[in-house]
Amino acid sequence: METQLHDDRSVSELPSLDNLLAYVLQRLSDIDPELISDFDKIDPISRNHSIRVAYYAMRLIERRILQISDPVYERGFCVASMFHDIGKNGSLNGRLFGSSGLLDYQQRAVVQTHVRLGVQALQHYNEWIAAKISAGHHEHQDNPYPRDGGPHISGSQNRRSDPLAEALGECLAAIDQFDAVTDPARVYFSTVTPEAAQEELASSAYFPNEMTQAIIRDLLNIYQEIQSVIAT
């Protein structure tokens, strides 16, 4: 049976992201094929989201909006952007991640495990820098779009001694939120436009770093680029 989206479309109607995926995988050619195989097992909505987040990340780097001086961390950021939701692989199977509305306490507890499981998966594949960065993608202390009505689990324990990983985790969190709330397949509030999402993120106290603010200012440009690539 096809998974139904909350706007009454089925997963089979999700737009093809083959062009975006080809672009992303070309830049991650050294990734363990088993990690790619695990990625393909997550629910289709989260999979498409992850591809778009990776595209945002890589284009921000190419456009020199995000400049990471250490190539090891630049690669780690790209890997984290693609596989930050790898923890959704398995029994969750999109049942919660494709739903709309606020989550109850038990659902929230299940959802929150995906960050920890994702970090463990990346560590398993020796993607240690990506694991540190990914740990921060749901640390929303001032989240303008709180899916569960409150803060998410913190990744700071994993990044306490690595300021660059912490800063890049904040960048990833901004991209992650922007894409999630502008995705019609799993949008938290159906009235959020890309312009409104960008404005909310820019004013959020959770994203104080200038590096993240520079990213937020450019997200709308890449959003429009993604829509153009998908349409071709």
N, C-alpha and C positions, 0 to 999 in steps of 0.2 A: 504494500500500500504506500502511495506517495505521501511524503510529509507535507502537510498543509501549512502555508504561511498565514500570519494573522490577518492579511488583507485578502484572503480567499484564493490566493494563487498557490500553485503547487511548486515543489522544488524543480520539477522538469521545466518550468517556465523561467527559472533564473537566467539572467543574461550570460552568455558565454564569455569567459575571461581568458580564452586561449591566447590572445595577443599579449595581454598583460603577463600571463604566466610564462610565456616564452621569453619575454624580456627579463623577468625576474630570474628564471632558472639559468639563463645565459650568464648571469652575474654571480651565480652560486654553483658553478660547475664542479667545485671540489667537495660538495656536500655528500655525505654518506647516503647511498641510494636507499638504505633501510630507513633513514629519517624521512626521506621523500615518501616512501611507502607508508609509513605511519601517518604522515600528514594527509595522505589521500583517504584515510579512514575516518577523519573527523567529519562532522555533519556538513552538508553542502553550503549552508548559510555561513558558517564559521570559516569554511575553506575559502569561499569567495572573499570574505572580509579580510582574511590573512593575506591573500594575493594582492588585494588593493593596498593594504597597509604597507606591504613590502615595496610596492610600486611607488607609493608616496615617499618612503624612506630613501629609495635609490635615486629618485628624481630630485629630491631635496639635496642630496649629495652632488649629483651631476650638475645641478644648477648653482652649486656653491652657496646655497642658502645655509646648509649645514656643513660646516668644515670641521672634520675630525683629524687632528694632526697625526695620531697614531694609526697606521694602517690595520693593525690587529684589532683595534676597537672599531674602526670603520667597518671591517668585515663582520665583527661581532654584532654591530648594530643592524646590519643587513640581515644576518641570520636570525637575530631576535625578532625583527619585524615580520619575517616570513613565518616563524615557528612559535610565536609568543602564545598561541592558543593550542599548541600541540597537546596540552593536558586535557583537552576536550575529547580526545580519542578514547574510545571504549564505551562503557555502559551508558554514558550520558546520551550519546548518539543524537544530539540535537533536540531532544525532547524539551529541554528547558531553554536552550539558547535560541531557539526559533520562536519562542512564545512572546507574547506582548504583556505589558502591564507590570506592576510590582510583584516581586517574588515574596512568598511567605518565608518564615524562618527556616524551615527544613529545606526548601528549594535553594535559599540563599547559601546555606551551609554546603550544599552539594556544589553549587556554582563556584564558590570560593576555593574549592580544592583544585581547580584547574590550573591556577597559577603555580602552586606547589608541585603538582604533578608535571607541569610543563618544564619547570626548572630541573626537576629530577631527570626528565627525558633528555633535555639538552646536555646535562652533565654525563648521562649515560653514553652519549655520542661524542664526548670530549669537547663539546662546545661550551667551554667554561666561561668565556667572556659574554657570549650570548645569553647564557643562563643568568649571569649577574644582571644584565640589562633587562632581560625579560621579567625578572623578579619585581621590577618597579612599575609594570604597565597597568596595574590595578590599585595603586596606592593613592586613592583619591580622597584626600582629606577635605577638599572643598570642591566636590564634584558637581558641576552644574547640571549633570544628568544622572542622578543616583538611581541606578536600576533597582536597587533593593531598599531604597529609602535611607541609606546610611553609608558610612565609609567602607571601603573594601579592605581586604587583608593587606597587611603591610609587607613590602619586600625589603625594607631597610636592613633587616637582620643580615641578609645575604650581601649587602652592598656597603656596609658601614665603613669599611676601610678602603673603599674604591670610589672617590668622588666623581671620576669621569663616568663610571658605570651608572652612578646615581643620576648624574645629569642627563645621560642618554636614556635612562629609564623614564625620566620625566618627559623627554622628547617623544619617546614611544607612546607614553600614556596619552599625550595630546593628539597624536595621529590616530591612535586606537579609538579614542572617544569621538573624534570628528567623523571618522568613517562609520562608526557604529550608529550614531544618531542621524546620519544622512542617508543611511541604507534603508530603502523602502521595504526590504525583506524582513528586517528585524528592528525597525526604528523604535526607540523607547517612547517618544512622543511624536505622533504622526505629523504635527504641525511644524516641526523643526526644519527649517531650510538651511542650505549650506551657509548662507550669509548670517543667519541667526546663530548657527552653531559656532562659526568663527568668532562672532562678537562675544558670545558667552565664554568661550575658552580664553579669549584675550583678556577678559576682565576677571577671570578666576584667580583667586589668591594662591591656588595650588600650583600655578605655572609662573613663578616669579622670575626665572632665569631669562636673560636676554636671548640666549640660544633658543629656548623654547618659544619665546615670543616671536622671534624671526621666522620660525617654522610656521607658527599659527598664522602669521600675516600672509604666508604663501600658499596655505592649504587650498584656498578657493581656486587659485590658478591651476593647481594640479588636479583638483576635483573636476574642473571643466575639461582638462586634458584627458582624464580617464573616461569621461563620458564620450568624448570624441573618438578615442581609441576603441571603446566598446561598440560604438555605432558603425565602425568600419568593417 
